[in-house]
Amino acid sequence: MSTILIRPTRGLASLGLRAVWEYRELLFFLVWRDVKVRYKQTALGVLWVILQPLVSMAIFTVLFGVLLKVPSGDAPYPVFAFAGLLPWNYFSQSLTRASTSLVQSSHLITKIYFPRLVIPLSGVFSSLVDFAISFAVLLILMLLYGVTPTARMLLLPALLLLALVTALGFGLWLSALNVKYRDVGYLLPFLIQIWMYLTPVVYGSALIPERYRFLLSLNPMTGVVEGFRWALLGGELESYLSAPLLALSVGIALVVLVSGALFFRTTERSFADIV
């Protein structure tokens, strides 16, 4: 007679990544649904993806590039600003969608079983469509201003992955907290607005005295934004952010992702009862 011993999963196995892979078709469906209905019944449709960063770029160019004369290196300020807005907009949209995804999908959570991790993942992945469209706009902008792309652009997927990891990590924390404390939904817009000005989106890290730049690197999005500029606009890496500080940003993003996933898994058993 055989004996079966059941033990709780530990380590990475407790994250349930295998179950997420088994439900990958559901993940694809949720991503497709999000993309399909996002601009449904809107007059401009997908043009909103183009207009939002362009309008922001124009405002920042007037305020920071013309009036305050914020330095942008050898690049025209509009391209400098758009190169920072591109990864930032992806991050802010992904964070917002991931953080509010559980509450917005309450009708699914209370009816059927599936790995709850699929829901915030769909919010992060669906934002890649908007990123791709905005990236095409940036390439056109670079062409108009005579900025030549370089081979460094091959590193952009790695930097985009860092933005995805950062958004997902914080999104897992906030989405789990939002189920119990709906204050998160009200706090999130203020958090993102403050976070943007703590990230060198409209200015460069070179404006910050070197002895204080390590504080910027505590924000993982600093490495992403300055990495995008380095890959797109050229120049030495040290003029944006040093390699050790970039590595620190990567390390912090990974810690947030793992801790967020563990917190999410610990609290998800109560989602259906509370949401």
Backbone as CSV, one residue per row, in Angstrom:
resi,resn,N_x,N_y,N_z,CA_x,CA_y,CA_z,C_x,C_y,C_z
1,MET,0.856,-1.194,0.000,0.000,0.000,0.000,0.893,1.245,0.000
2,SER,0.733,2.078,-0.986,1.587,3.260,-1.119,1.030,4.414,-0.302
3,THR,1.915,5.255,0.142,1.542,6.427,0.927,1.882,7.683,0.139
4,ILE,0.928,8.570,0.032,1.132,9.836,-0.670,1.262,10.945,0.352
5,LEU,2.381,11.626,0.300,2.638,12.721,1.228,2.451,14.052,0.506
6,ILE,1.545,14.861,0.986,1.255,16.153,0.376,1.908,17.253,1.207
7,ARG,2.742,18.027,0.572,3.415,19.124,1.257,3.133,20.428,0.519
8,PRO,3.159,21.539,1.244,2.977,22.832,0.566,4.173,23.134,-0.320
9,THR,3.903,23.755,-1.442,5.003,24.101,-2.343,5.847,25.209,-1.740
10,ARG,7.123,25.156,-2.059,8.055,26.142,-1.543,8.872,26.713,-2.692
11,GLY,9.495,27.855,-2.412,10.371,28.454,-3.406,9.601,28.911,-4.635
12,LEU,10.281,28.809,-5.796,9.673,29.271,-7.038,8.446,28.461,-7.426
13,ALA,8.394,27.193,-6.974,7.236,26.360,-7.307,5.946,26.928,-6.723
14,SER,6.069,27.683,-5.609,4.877,28.237,-4.976,4.259,29.368,-5.786
15,LEU,4.966,29.872,-6.776,4.439,30.953,-7.597,3.401,30.468,-8.596
16,GLY,3.363,29.175,-8.845,2.362,28.637,-9.762,2.596,29.000,-11.211
17,LEU,3.865,29.125,-11.617,4.164,29.516,-12.992,3.766,28.430,-13.986
18,ARG,3.835,27.180,-13.564,3.429,26.091,-14.452,1.947,26.181,-14.774
19,ALA,1.145,26.537,-13.771,-0.296,26.686,-14.000,-0.579,27.846,-14.953
20,VAL,0.195,28.918,-14.831,0.030,30.052,-15.746,0.311,29.613,-17.175
21,TRP,1.350,28.800,-17.358,1.677,28.314,-18.698,0.562,27.422,-19.248
22,GLU,-0.035,26.612,-18.387,-1.122,25.749,-18.828,-2.347,26.550,-19.246
23,TYR,-2.505,27.748,-18.676,-3.637,28.619,-19.023,-3.198,29.739,-19.952
24,ARG,-2.180,29.494,-20.755,-1.666,30.538,-21.649,-2.698,30.963,-22.691
25,GLU,-3.590,30.055,-23.087,-4.631,30.443,-24.045,-5.593,31.457,-23.429
26,LEU,-5.885,31.294,-22.141,-6.724,32.270,-21.452,-6.013,33.616,-21.374
27,LEU,-4.710,33.580,-21.109,-3.929,34.815,-21.070,-3.988,35.531,-22.413
28,PHE,-3.822,34.776,-23.487,-3.885,35.369,-24.825,-5.268,35.973,-25.076
29,PHE,-6.318,35.279,-24.659,-7.679,35.786,-24.858,-7.894,37.078,-24.083
30,LEU,-7.414,37.145,-22.837,-7.598,38.351,-22.031,-6.840,39.533,-22.624
31,VAL,-5.641,39.263,-23.147,-4.865,40.320,-23.797,-5.610,40.821,-25.032
32,TRP,-6.077,39.886,-25.848,-6.800,40.256,-27.064,-8.070,41.024,-26.734
33,ARG,-8.794,40.587,-25.706,-10.019,41.286,-25.299,-9.708,42.720,-24.862
34,ASP,-8.643,42.883,-24.093,-8.277,44.210,-23.609,-7.933,45.136,-24.765
35,VAL,-7.149,44.631,-25.713,-6.758,45.438,-26.866,-7.976,45.777,-27.725
36,LYS,-8.883,44.816,-27.882,-10.025,44.987,-28.773,-11.028,46.008,-28.251
37,VAL,-11.266,45.994,-26.940,-12.314,46.857,-26.386,-11.773,48.193,-25.881
38,ARG,-10.437,48.351,-25.867,-9.859,49.553,-25.254,-10.357,50.821,-25.925
39,TYR,-10.380,50.832,-27.244,-10.770,52.042,-27.961,-12.083,51.855,-28.714
40,LYS,-12.869,50.864,-28.274,-14.158,50.631,-28.893,-15.096,51.782,-28.573
41,GLN,-15.894,52.185,-29.548,-16.856,53.278,-29.407,-16.172,54.612,-29.101
42,THR,-14.952,54.789,-29.607,-14.272,56.081,-29.527,-14.164,56.656,-30.932
43,ALA,-14.257,57.970,-31.040,-14.245,58.610,-32.353,-12.891,58.473,-33.039
44,LEU,-11.798,58.566,-32.249,-10.459,58.530,-32.832,-9.833,57.141,-32.789
45,GLY,-10.356,56.257,-31.955,-9.850,54.893,-31.907,-8.383,54.829,-31.528
46,VAL,-7.613,54.093,-32.320,-6.205,53.856,-32.015,-5.372,55.124,-32.138
47,LEU,-5.909,56.172,-32.740,-5.168,57.432,-32.845,-4.853,58.025,-31.473
48,TRP,-5.624,57.629,-30.446,-5.315,58.099,-29.100,-3.926,57.653,-28.671
49,VAL,-3.480,56.500,-29.136,-2.142,55.998,-28.794,-1.079,56.946,-29.315
50,ILE,-1.341,57.581,-30.451,-0.378,58.498,-31.063,-0.505,59.897,-30.479
51,LEU,-1.744,60.341,-30.264,-1.977,61.711,-29.825,-1.465,61.962,-28.403
52,GLN,-1.672,61.015,-27.507,-1.301,61.233,-26.105,0.184,61.536,-25.937
53,PRO,1.104,60.716,-26.449,2.527,61.063,-26.285,2.939,62.289,-27.084
54,LEU,2.327,62.516,-28.247,2.687,63.689,-29.040,2.291,64.985,-28.331
55,VAL,1.099,65.008,-27.737,0.665,66.194,-27.004,1.551,66.418,-25.788
56,SER,1.853,65.349,-25.064,2.753,65.473,-23.908,4.120,65.985,-24.335
57,MET,4.635,65.462,-25.443,5.932,65.908,-25.956,5.896,67.396,-26.290
58,ALA,4.820,67.853,-26.933,4.709,69.262,-27.302,4.686,70.163,-26.066
59,ILE,3.933,69.764,-25.044,3.850,70.558,-23.808,5.208,70.603,-23.114
60,PHE,5.867,69.450,-22.998,7.172,69.409,-22.337,8.216,70.196,-23.125
61,THR,8.103,70.166,-24.448,9.062,70.905,-25.275,8.947,72.399,-25.021
62,VAL,7.719,72.908,-24.941,7.513,74.338,-24.694,7.970,74.716,-23.289
63,LEU,7.539,73.941,-22.293,7.831,74.294,-20.896,9.293,74.081,-20.536
64,PHE,9.805,72.879,-20.844,11.151,72.521,-20.394,12.229,72.783,-21.443
65,GLY,11.885,72.576,-22.722,12.884,72.756,-23.763,13.075,74.202,-24.177
66,VAL,11.956,74.978,-24.265,12.030,76.358,-24.740,12.138,77.347,-23.577
67,LEU,11.222,77.259,-22.630,11.186,78.238,-21.549,12.278,77.997,-20.496
68,LEU,12.389,76.769,-20.017,13.374,76.470,-18.973,14.725,76.037,-19.536
69,LYS,14.746,75.753,-20.832,15.985,75.375,-21.525,16.721,74.227,-20.833
70,VAL,15.977,73.172,-20.559,16.573,71.959,-19.985,17.495,71.328,-21.021
71,PRO,18.744,71.047,-20.670,19.672,70.481,-21.658,19.256,69.088,-22.096
72,SER,19.456,68.806,-23.384,19.107,67.489,-23.946,20.278,66.878,-24.707
73,GLY,21.497,67.317,-24.387,22.668,66.782,-25.066,22.717,67.221,-26.516
74,ASP,23.097,66.299,-27.375,23.179,66.601,-28.808,21.861,66.358,-29.534
75,ALA,20.870,65.838,-28.832,19.598,65.503,-29.476,18.627,66.668,-29.377
76,PRO,17.775,66.867,-30.384,16.698,67.869,-30.269,15.792,67.517,-29.100
77,TYR,15.333,68.531,-28.379,14.558,68.241,-27.176,13.295,67.433,-27.460
78,PRO,12.545,67.681,-28.564,11.351,66.852,-28.807,11.674,65.356,-28.887
79,VAL,12.778,65.006,-29.553,13.166,63.592,-29.632,13.624,63.103,-28.266
80,PHE,14.367,63.953,-27.544,14.835,63.628,-26.195,13.652,63.311,-25.277
81,ALA,12.621,64.166,-25.349,11.449,63.974,-24.495,10.657,62.735,-24.902
82,PHE,10.457,62.533,-26.203,9.659,61.388,-26.664,10.374,60.076,-26.334
83,ALA,11.713,60.075,-26.415,12.463,58.864,-26.083,12.304,58.497,-24.612
84,GLY,12.065,59.500,-23.753,11.790,59.214,-22.351,10.338,58.859,-22.099
85,LEU,9.444,59.503,-22.845,8.016,59.230,-22.677,7.637,57.834,-23.157
86,LEU,8.344,57.324,-24.159,8.001,56.028,-24.733,8.006,54.912,-23.688
87,PRO,9.124,54.673,-22.971,9.080,53.618,-21.951,8.251,54.011,-20.742
88,TRP,8.222,55.322,-20.423,7.441,55.722,-19.252,5.955,55.472,-19.467
89,ASN,5.432,55.830,-20.634,4.016,55.604,-20.906,3.676,54.121,-20.859
90,TYR,4.577,53.289,-21.383,4.328,51.847,-21.300,4.251,51.415,-19.841
91,PHE,5.201,51.887,-19.037,5.224,51.500,-17.625,3.970,51.979,-16.897
92,SER,3.605,53.256,-17.069,2.458,53.804,-16.333,1.157,53.122,-16.742
93,GLN,0.992,52.849,-18.040,-0.212,52.160,-18.493,-0.258,50.727,-17.970
94,SER,0.875,50.053,-18.018,0.928,48.662,-17.528,0.656,48.602,-16.032
95,LEU,1.260,49.521,-15.285,1.051,49.540,-13.839,-0.406,49.802,-13.500
96,THR,-1.015,50.733,-14.191,-2.422,51.051,-13.932,-3.323,49.860,-14.242
97,ARG,-3.114,49.239,-15.403,-3.965,48.114,-15.793,-3.752,46.904,-14.892
98,ALA,-2.507,46.640,-14.519,-2.236,45.501,-13.645,-2.809,45.743,-12.251
99,SER,-2.687,46.978,-11.740,-3.121,47.277,-10.375,-4.630,47.215,-10.220
100,THR,-5.371,47.557,-11.256,-6.831,47.572,-11.172,-7.475,46.344,-11.815
101,SER,-6.658,45.432,-12.301,-7.183,44.309,-13.099,-8.053,43.353,-12.285
102,LEU,-7.678,43.067,-11.051,-8.442,42.099,-10.264,-9.842,42.614,-9.960
103,VAL,-9.938,43.864,-9.564,-11.251,44.437,-9.248,-12.120,44.498,-10.498
104,GLN,-11.527,44.851,-11.625,-12.289,44.951,-12.867,-12.682,43.576,-13.411
105,SER,-12.003,42.534,-12.976,-12.321,41.173,-13.436,-13.009,40.362,-12.353
106,SER,-13.702,41.024,-11.447,-14.351,40.318,-10.334,-15.366,39.295,-10.819
107,HIS,-16.005,39.562,-11.974,-17.003,38.629,-12.493,-16.370,37.301,-12.905
108,LEU,-15.093,37.305,-13.246,-14.391,36.062,-13.580,-13.894,35.361,-12.328
109,ILE,-13.341,36.139,-11.396,-12.731,35.563,-10.202,-13.747,34.819,-9.355
110,THR,-14.971,35.327,-9.298,-15.979,34.716,-8.419,-16.718,33.551,-9.056
111,LYS,-16.437,33.254,-10.330,-17.208,32.216,-11.018,-16.399,30.975,-11.356
112,ILE,-15.186,31.132,-11.816,-14.419,29.974,-12.286,-13.016,30.010,-11.698
113,TYR,-12.364,28.835,-11.733,-10.981,28.770,-11.271,-10.025,28.937,-12.445
114,PHE,-8.991,29.676,-12.213,-7.833,29.783,-13.103,-6.752,30.501,-12.293
115,PRO,-5.512,30.413,-12.705,-4.449,31.112,-11.961,-4.696,32.621,-11.985
116,ARG,-4.864,33.211,-10.825,-5.190,34.635,-10.758,-4.061,35.506,-11.308
117,LEU,-2.866,34.977,-11.341,-1.724,35.716,-11.864,-1.909,36.086,-13.337
118,VAL,-2.768,35.339,-14.021,-3.034,35.608,-15.437,-3.621,37.005,-15.635
119,ILE,-4.421,37.479,-14.695,-5.130,38.746,-14.871,-4.176,39.941,-14.905
120,PRO,-3.313,40.148,-13.885,-2.378,41.272,-13.997,-1.384,41.103,-15.143
121,LEU,-1.044,39.866,-15.477,-0.154,39.636,-16.622,-0.779,40.141,-17.911
122,SER,-2.073,39.950,-18.067,-2.732,40.400,-19.293,-2.675,41.916,-19.424
123,GLY,-2.776,42.636,-18.311,-2.689,44.084,-18.360,-1.329,44.572,-18.803
124,VAL,-0.285,43.869,-18.368,1.084,44.246,-18.736,1.353,43.931,-20.203
125,PHE,0.905,42.783,-20.663,1.178,42.374,-22.040,0.352,43.177,-23.053
126,SER,-0.873,43.533,-22.705,-1.711,44.262,-23.652,-1.155,45.652,-23.937
127,SER,-0.409,46.212,-23.002,0.182,47.537,-23.209,1.296,47.514,-24.240
128,LEU,1.802,46.336,-24.584,2.860,46.242,-25.590,2.373,46.697,-26.960
129,VAL,1.075,46.562,-27.220,0.532,47.006,-28.505,0.661,48.516,-28.633
130,ASP,0.286,49.238,-27.581,0.422,50.694,-27.592,1.891,51.092,-27.717
131,PHE,2.754,50.356,-27.040,4.193,50.653,-27.110,4.694,50.524,-28.543
132,ALA,4.289,49.482,-29.233,4.761,49.261,-30.603,4.334,50.402,-31.524
133,ILE,3.099,50.881,-31.362,2.616,51.984,-32.197,3.393,53.261,-31.882
134,SER,3.609,53.547,-30.596,4.346,54.744,-30.205,5.799,54.666,-30.659
135,PHE,6.357,53.470,-30.662,7.741,53.306,-31.111,7.869,53.653,-32.588
136,ALA,6.881,53.277,-33.376,6.889,53.631,-34.802,6.836,55.148,-34.976
137,VAL,6.059,55.827,-34.118,5.995,57.288,-34.169,7.355,57.890,-33.827
138,LEU,8.032,57.323,-32.844,9.353,57.821,-32.470,10.348,57.682,-33.622
139,LEU,10.304,56.566,-34.328,11.212,56.381,-35.469,10.957,57.444,-36.539
140,ILE,9.692,57.776,-36.779,9.363,58.824,-37.746,9.889,60.178,-37.256
141,LEU,9.736,60.419,-35.963,10.214,61.670,-35.368,11.736,61.780,-35.493
142,MET,12.431,60.685,-35.241,13.892,60.680,-35.379,14.298,60.960,-36.820
143,LEU,13.551,60.409,-37.757,13.836,60.644,-39.177,13.646,62.116,-39.533
144,LEU,12.585,62.729,-39.013,12.303,64.134,-39.315,13.377,65.057,-38.741
145,TYR,13.924,64.704,-37.581,14.935,65.545,-36.942,16.366,65.120,-37.299
146,GLY,16.498,64.144,-38.183,17.822,63.739,-38.631,18.625,62.968,-37.611
147,VAL,17.970,62.292,-36.691,18.663,61.466,-35.695,18.785,60.060,-36.257
148,THR,20.017,59.585,-36.431,20.262,58.294,-37.073,20.234,57.162,-36.049
149,PRO,19.412,56.152,-36.245,19.414,54.995,-35.337,20.754,54.253,-35.402
150,THR,21.132,53.638,-34.308,22.378,52.890,-34.239,22.096,51.441,-33.866
151,ALA,23.164,50.650,-33.873,23.040,49.231,-33.525,22.641,49.025,-32.072
152,ARG,22.772,50.064,-31.255,22.386,49.942,-29.847,20.895,49.661,-29.676
153,MET,20.123,49.950,-30.708,18.686,49.702,-30.618,18.381,48.228,-30.395
154,LEU,19.338,47.369,-30.688,19.134,45.937,-30.447,19.000,45.634,-28.956
155,LEU,19.432,46.582,-28.112,19.332,46.390,-26.660,17.985,46.842,-26.109
156,LEU,17.161,47.454,-26.946,15.869,47.956,-26.472,14.951,46.863,-25.913
157,PRO,14.911,45.652,-26.515,14.058,44.615,-25.911,14.433,44.303,-24.463
158,ALA,15.739,44.320,-24.139,16.159,44.058,-22.759,15.682,45.173,-21.834
159,LEU,15.771,46.420,-22.299,15.306,47.548,-21.493,13.789,47.530,-21.354
160,LEU,13.097,47.133,-22.413,11.638,47.005,-22.334,11.255,45.908,-21.345
161,LEU,12.027,44.835,-21.337,11.778,43.759,-20.377,11.935,44.263,-18.946
162,LEU,12.921,45.135,-18.718,13.094,45.718,-17.386,11.881,46.552,-17.002
163,ALA,11.341,47.322,-17.958,10.126,48.094,-17.684,8.953,47.170,-17.379
164,LEU,8.845,46.073,-18.124,7.765,45.100,-17.904,7.876,44.471,-16.519
165,VAL,9.093,44.079,-16.153,9.319,43.463,-14.843,8.963,44.438,-13.722
166,THR,9.373,45.699,-13.887,9.076,46.714,-12.871,7.575,46.937,-12.739
167,ALA,6.884,47.090,-13.861,5.437,47.311,-13.836,4.707,46.116,-13.239
168,LEU,5.125,44.919,-13.627,4.461,43.722,-13.119,4.711,43.544,-11.626
169,GLY,5.951,43.797,-11.187,6.275,43.644,-9.766,5.434,44.554,-8.891
170,PHE,5.431,45.845,-9.212,4.616,46.779,-8.428,3.128,46.532,-8.668
171,GLY,2.759,46.109,-9.879,1.362,45.822,-10.175,0.821,44.665,-9.351
172,LEU,1.647,43.657,-9.101,1.214,42.522,-8.283,0.955,42.965,-6.842
173,TRP,1.859,43.780,-6.315,1.645,44.312,-4.968,0.340,45.114,-4.900
174,LEU,0.191,46.054,-5.815,-0.944,46.972,-5.750,-2.272,46.295,-6.095
175,SER,-2.241,45.340,-7.033,-3.491,44.668,-7.393,-4.027,43.839,-6.229
176,ALA,-3.115,43.164,-5.509,-3.540,42.384,-4.345,-4.051,43.295,-3.233
177,LEU,-3.366,44.430,-3.033,-3.812,45.367,-2.003,-5.124,46.035,-2.402
178,ASN,-5.331,46.249,-3.694,-6.531,46.936,-4.167,-7.789,46.117,-3.934
179,VAL,-7.659,44.810,-3.873,-8.821,43.957,-3.607,-9.383,44.249,-2.223
180,LYS,-8.500,44.436,-1.265,-8.933,44.666,0.119,-9.086,46.144,0.434
181,TYR,-8.197,46.956,-0.110,-8.224,48.392,0.180,-8.436,49.152,-1.133
182,ARG,-9.634,49.595,-1.379,-9.940,50.287,-2.635,-9.308,51.675,-2.691
183,ASP,-8.694,52.102,-1.594,-7.975,53.376,-1.611,-6.859,53.359,-2.647
184,VAL,-6.361,52.158,-2.954,-5.269,52.039,-3.919,-5.679,52.628,-5.265
185,GLY,-6.920,52.398,-5.664,-7.401,52.926,-6.937,-7.403,54.446,-6.983
186,TYR,-7.648,55.093,-5.830,-7.622,56.552,-5.769,-6.191,57.076,-5.648
187,LEU,-5.345,56.303,-4.985,-3.963,56.727,-4.770,-3.111,56.588,-6.021
188,LEU,-3.445,55.638,-6.869,-2.601,55.283,-8.004,-2.310,56.454,-8.948
189,PRO,-3.293,57.258,-9.370,-2.968,58.375,-10.271,-1.969,59.359,-9.673
190,PHE,-2.109,59.649,-8.362,-1.158,60.552,-7.708,0.226,59.916,-7.631
191,LEU,0.258,58.632,-7.345,1.530,57.924,-7.260,2.266,57.965,-8.591
192,ILE,1.553,57.721,-9.682,2.180,57.713,-11.006,2.650,59.110,-11.391
193,GLN,1.870,60.136,-11.054,2.263,61.505,-11.388,3.531,61.903,-10.646
194,ILE,3.599,61.603,-9.360,4.798,61.917,-8.585,5.983,61.106,-9.081
195,TRP,5.733,59.833,-9.388,6.784,58.934,-9.855,7.407,59.451,-11.150
196,MET,6.597,60.042,-12.028,7.124,60.525,-13.299,8.153,61.630,-13.091
197,TYR,7.877,62.527,-12.147,8.810,63.626,-11.915,10.032,63.185,-11.104
198,LEU,9.948,62.020,-10.481,11.117,61.439,-9.826,11.933,60.592,-10.802
199,THR,11.440,60.458,-12.012,12.119,59.728,-13.077,12.582,60.737,-14.124
200,PRO,13.800,60.610,-14.659,14.300,61.593,-15.637,13.630,61.473,-16.996
201,VAL,12.334,61.804,-17.037,11.584,61.756,-18.284,11.723,63.073,-19.041
202,VAL,11.497,64.192,-18.344,11.570,65.503,-18.995,12.928,66.167,-18.794
203,TYR,13.776,65.550,-18.024,15.136,66.037,-17.811,16.080,64.845,-17.840
204,GLY,17.362,65.097,-17.893,18.340,64.028,-17.911,19.010,63.853,-16.558
205,SER,19.564,62.684,-16.317,20.251,62.429,-15.060,21.461,63.336,-14.880
206,ALA,21.972,63.880,-15.995,23.145,64.760,-15.917,22.857,66.022,-15.113
207,LEU,21.582,66.393,-14.979,21.231,67.571,-14.190,21.420,67.338,-12.690
208,ILE,21.416,66.083,-12.282,21.536,65.738,-10.867,23.025,65.630,-10.514
209,PRO,23.472,66.267,-9.429,24.876,66.119,-9.016,25.259,64.647,-8.870
210,GLU,26.481,64.328,-9.270,26.885,62.923,-9.351,26.762,62.202,-8.019
211,ARG,26.995,62.898,-6.923,26.955,62.232,-5.615,25.532,61.845,-5.199
212,TYR,24.533,62.396,-5.887,23.144,62.077,-5.554,22.486,61.148,-6.582
213,ARG,23.223,60.773,-7.608,22.595,59.992,-8.678,22.216,58.585,-8.224
214,PHE,22.868,58.092,-7.182,22.510,56.753,-6.710,21.069,56.729,-6.210
215,LEU,20.554,57.905,-5.764,19.160,57.972,-5.329,18.223,57.751,-6.508
216,LEU,18.610,58.269,-7.687,17.814,58.039,-8.886,17.785,56.557,-9.247
217,SER,18.910,55.875,-9.043,18.990,54.463,-9.438,18.132,53.573,-8.553
218,LEU,17.697,54.089,-7.383,16.781,53.317,-6.547,15.419,53.176,-7.218
219,ASN,15.177,54.015,-8.208,13.975,53.943,-9.028,14.313,53.135,-10.282
220,PRO,13.807,51.913,-10.422,14.170,51.088,-11.590,13.865,51.744,-12.924
221,MET,12.875,52.622,-12.972,12.519,53.256,-14.238,13.565,54.268,-14.694
222,THR,14.437,54.712,-13.790,15.533,55.583,-14.201,16.436,54.860,-15.183
223,GLY,16.780,53.619,-14.862,17.608,52.835,-15.767,16.946,52.577,-17.101
224,VAL,15.631,52.373,-17.075,14.897,52.111,-18.322,14.890,53.354,-19.208
225,VAL,14.505,54.493,-18.647,14.378,55.721,-19.430,15.732,56.165,-19.971
226,GLU,16.738,56.207,-19.100,18.060,56.637,-19.554,18.687,55.594,-20.477
227,GLY,18.368,54.336,-20.272,18.839,53.294,-21.182,18.250,53.447,-22.576
228,PHE,16.976,53.794,-22.649,16.342,54.046,-23.949,17.023,55.205,-24.665
229,ARG,17.300,56.276,-23.926,17.952,57.427,-24.553,19.352,57.064,-25.040
230,TRP,20.080,56.323,-24.241,21.427,55.918,-24.641,21.386,55.059,-25.899
231,ALA,20.418,54.132,-25.955,20.320,53.238,-27.107,19.824,53.950,-28.358
232,LEU,18.974,54.956,-28.181,18.365,55.636,-29.332,19.138,56.866,-29.790
233,LEU,19.690,57.612,-28.848,20.264,58.911,-29.169,21.788,58.919,-29.182
234,GLY,22.420,57.837,-28.745,23.872,57.771,-28.776,24.507,58.425,-27.558
235,GLY,25.819,58.559,-27.588,26.551,59.109,-26.461,27.100,58.016,-25.565
236,GLU,27.914,58.420,-24.598,28.485,57.469,-23.657,27.467,57.099,-22.582
237,LEU,27.531,55.851,-22.137,26.600,55.396,-21.106,26.753,56.214,-19.836
238,GLU,27.984,56.579,-19.490,28.224,57.315,-18.255,27.542,58.687,-18.260
239,SER,27.266,59.217,-19.463,26.594,60.516,-19.526,25.113,60.405,-19.189
240,TYR,24.600,59.192,-19.154,23.201,58.960,-18.781,23.123,58.361,-17.382
241,LEU,23.703,57.202,-17.232,23.682,56.509,-15.945,24.781,55.458,-15.981
242,SER,25.565,55.364,-14.918,26.689,54.429,-14.913,26.193,52.992,-14.859
243,ALA,27.050,52.083,-15.326,26.686,50.666,-15.354,26.361,50.110,-13.964
244,PRO,27.129,50.444,-12.897,26.766,49.937,-11.558,25.395,50.422,-11.090
245,LEU,25.062,51.684,-11.394,23.761,52.197,-10.984,22.637,51.544,-11.783
246,LEU,22.908,51.253,-13.051,21.922,50.538,-13.860,21.707,49.135,-13.322
247,ALA,22.805,48.480,-12.896,22.688,47.141,-12.309,21.882,47.182,-11.018
248,LEU,22.036,48.270,-10.241,21.253,48.415,-9.012,19.766,48.519,-9.330
249,SER,19.421,49.254,-10.379,18.022,49.367,-10.795,17.452,48.005,-11.178
250,VAL,18.254,47.215,-11.901,17.818,45.877,-12.301,17.588,44.998,-11.077
251,GLY,18.512,45.062,-10.118,18.375,44.258,-8.911,17.130,44.602,-8.117
252,ILE,16.838,45.893,-7.987,15.650,46.328,-7.253,14.375,45.866,-7.964
253,ALA,14.367,45.956,-9.294,13.188,45.513,-10.053,12.931,44.023,-9.839
254,LEU,13.984,43.224,-9.820,13.823,41.779,-9.614,13.325,41.466,-8.205
255,VAL,13.830,42.197,-7.225,13.377,41.988,-5.844,11.890,42.318,-5.720
256,VAL,11.477,43.424,-6.334,10.065,43.814,-6.287,9.193,42.776,-6.986
257,LEU,9.677,42.239,-8.124,8.898,41.239,-8.854,8.709,39.972,-8.033
258,VAL,9.777,39.436,-7.486,9.689,38.186,-6.729,8.844,38.379,-5.467
259,SER,9.096,39.461,-4.729,8.323,39.699,-3.509,6.854,39.967,-3.834
260,GLY,6.607,40.676,-4.928,5.224,40.933,-5.325,4.502,39.656,-5.709
261,ALA,5.201,38.757,-6.421,4.589,37.484,-6.810,4.279,36.627,-5.588
262,LEU,5.188,36.597,-4.626,4.956,35.819,-3.410,3.801,36.403,-2.592
263,PHE,3.742,37.730,-2.496,2.638,38.373,-1.770,1.315,38.104,-2.470
264,PHE,1.330,38.182,-3.784,0.123,37.919,-4.573,-0.378,36.505,-4.324
265,ARG,0.535,35.520,-4.369,0.146,34.122,-4.167,-0.358,33.885,-2.748
266,THR,0.206,34.608,-1.790,-0.205,34.430,-0.398,-1.616,34.939,-0.158
267,THR,-1.992,35.992,-0.853,-3.288,36.627,-0.604,-4.378,36.208,-1.583
268,GLU,-4.035,35.524,-2.668,-5.026,35.273,-3.711,-6.142,34.334,-3.277
269,ARG,-5.914,33.526,-2.250,-6.988,32.615,-1.815,-8.202,33.361,-1.280
270,SER,-8.024,34.616,-0.903,-9.147,35.388,-0.350,-9.760,36.336,-1.388
271,PHE,-9.236,36.365,-2.621,-9.734,37.310,-3.610,-11.226,37.135,-3.882
272,ALA,-11.644,35.886,-4.095,-13.047,35.628,-4.457,-14.012,36.004,-3.342
273,ASP,-13.543,35.934,-2.093,-14.419,36.266,-0.955,-14.564,37.765,-0.774
274,ILE,-13.526,38.530,-1.161,-13.536,39.970,-0.872,-13.983,40.791,-2.072
275,VAL,-13.523,40.383,-3.261,-13.726,41.234,-4.434,-15.202,41.405,-4.779
